[in-house]
Amino acid sequence: MADSEKRERRWLTPNKRAKGYAEERKAKVHMRGDKEGEELTDYDKGLRSGYLLCQSDHAGAFKYKDALDRGLSKAEARKLSKQIGKGKKKNG
């Protein structure tokens, strides 16, 4: 990934992530994304049995609620919550 490209946080509320993980574990295949239809590996099964992505979920939800409290619209809050990092610029 080039330095100029901005990454985007992909966070979900915990109940939505858990529901999706349960569906994938029952089907034993990836149900979304690049690997859709491929069988889950042991590593992927482990990811879905725990909440290893919860830190990103919590950070995104916190940023979203904080932005709403500051008076931003839902669309602005959603955009802000998906940004990774603090948004500080480096002096070059």
LINQUIKA-V451959 format. One record per residue. N is the residue number from 0. PHI is phi in radians with two decimals (* if undefined). NEAR is the number of other C-alpha atoms within 8 Angstrom. D_LAST is the distance of its C-alpha to the last C-alpha in whole Angstrom. Layout:
n:N phi:PHI near:NEAR d_last:D_LAST
n:N phi:PHI near:NEAR d_last:D_LAST
This chain:
n:0 phi:* near:3 d_last:20
n:1 phi:-1.24 near:4 d_last:17
n:2 phi:-1.08 near:5 d_last:13
n:3 phi:-1.33 near:4 d_last:14
n:4 phi:-1.34 near:6 d_last:17
n:5 phi:-1.71 near:5 d_last:18
n:6 phi:-1.50 near:6 d_last:20
n:7 phi:-2.16 near:7 d_last:23
n:8 phi:-1.25 near:10 d_last:25
n:9 phi:-2.01 near:7 d_last:29
n:10 phi:-1.90 near:10 d_last:31
n:11 phi:-2.33 near:8 d_last:35
n:12 phi:-1.24 near:8 d_last:37
n:13 phi:-0.95 near:8 d_last:39
n:14 phi:-1.19 near:6 d_last:42
n:15 phi:-1.24 near:8 d_last:41
n:16 phi:-1.12 near:9 d_last:39
n:17 phi:-1.10 near:9 d_last:42
n:18 phi:-1.09 near:8 d_last:45
n:19 phi:-1.12 near:8 d_last:43
n:20 phi:-1.12 near:10 d_last:43
n:21 phi:-1.10 near:9 d_last:46
n:22 phi:-1.10 near:8 d_last:47
n:23 phi:-1.18 near:12 d_last:45
n:24 phi:-1.14 near:10 d_last:47
n:25 phi:-1.17 near:6 d_last:50
n:26 phi:-1.35 near:6 d_last:50
n:27 phi:1.10 near:8 d_last:48
n:28 phi:-2.43 near:11 d_last:45
n:29 phi:-1.18 near:12 d_last:42
n:30 phi:-1.89 near:8 d_last:43
n:31 phi:-2.69 near:7 d_last:39
n:32 phi:1.56 near:6 d_last:36
n:33 phi:-1.11 near:4 d_last:36
n:34 phi:-1.69 near:8 d_last:39
n:35 phi:-0.93 near:9 d_last:41
n:36 phi:1.61 near:8 d_last:45
n:37 phi:-1.40 near:7 d_last:44
n:38 phi:-1.20 near:7 d_last:45
n:39 phi:-1.26 near:10 d_last:44
n:40 phi:-1.45 near:6 d_last:43
n:41 phi:-1.04 near:6 d_last:44
n:42 phi:-1.10 near:7 d_last:40
n:43 phi:-1.12 near:8 d_last:40
n:44 phi:-1.10 near:10 d_last:43
n:45 phi:-1.13 near:8 d_last:42
n:46 phi:-1.06 near:9 d_last:39
n:47 phi:-1.39 near:12 d_last:41
n:48 phi:-1.49 near:7 d_last:43
n:49 phi:-2.05 near:6 d_last:41
n:50 phi:-1.99 near:7 d_last:38
n:51 phi:-1.28 near:6 d_last:35
n:52 phi:-1.72 near:6 d_last:33
n:53 phi:-1.16 near:8 d_last:34
n:54 phi:-1.10 near:7 d_last:30
n:55 phi:-1.18 near:10 d_last:29
n:56 phi:-1.07 near:13 d_last:32
n:57 phi:-1.15 near:9 d_last:32
n:58 phi:-1.13 near:9 d_last:28
n:59 phi:-1.12 near:12 d_last:29
n:60 phi:-1.14 near:12 d_last:32
n:61 phi:-1.09 near:9 d_last:31
n:62 phi:-1.10 near:11 d_last:28
n:63 phi:-1.12 near:12 d_last:30
n:64 phi:-1.13 near:9 d_last:33
n:65 phi:-1.11 near:8 d_last:30
n:66 phi:-1.14 near:12 d_last:29
n:67 phi:-1.12 near:11 d_last:33
n:68 phi:-1.11 near:7 d_last:34
n:69 phi:-1.43 near:6 d_last:31
n:70 phi:1.67 near:6 d_last:33
n:71 phi:-1.33 near:9 d_last:31
n:72 phi:-1.28 near:7 d_last:33
n:73 phi:-1.08 near:7 d_last:34
n:74 phi:-1.14 near:6 d_last:32
n:75 phi:-1.16 near:9 d_last:29
n:76 phi:-1.12 near:14 d_last:29
n:77 phi:-1.09 near:9 d_last:30
n:78 phi:-1.11 near:8 d_last:26
n:79 phi:-1.13 near:10 d_last:25
n:80 phi:-1.19 near:13 d_last:26
n:81 phi:-1.56 near:11 d_last:25
n:82 phi:-1.32 near:11 d_last:22
n:83 phi:-1.66 near:8 d_last:20
n:84 phi:1.60 near:5 d_last:18
n:85 phi:-1.61 near:5 d_last:17
n:86 phi:1.43 near:6 d_last:15
n:87 phi:-1.32 near:5 d_last:12
n:88 phi:-1.60 near:4 d_last:9
n:89 phi:-1.51 near:4 d_last:6
n:90 phi:-1.38 near:3 d_last:4
n:91 phi:-1.81 near:2 d_last:0
